Amino acid sequence: MLDLRATTGWFFALLGVILAALGVFWPGLRASLTDLNVNLYCGIVMLAFGGVMLLLARKRS
């Protein structure tokens, strides 16, 4: 059976890095409904989730 934890981990980690970089380098690029830097916060959460998935994949194999 195919283990999707590593693939999911790399995918979310890559998206998290991209979003966090957008949030750091272009903080004005955000939704006009809020004053929060949504790209930065979502990027950090996605990067953390990707890291957890990669940790679980490494622990399992």
Buried (B, 14 or more C-beta within 10 A) or exposed (E): EEEEBBEBBBBBBEBBBBBBEBBEEEEEEBEEEEEEBBBBEBBBBBBEBBBBBBEBBEEEE
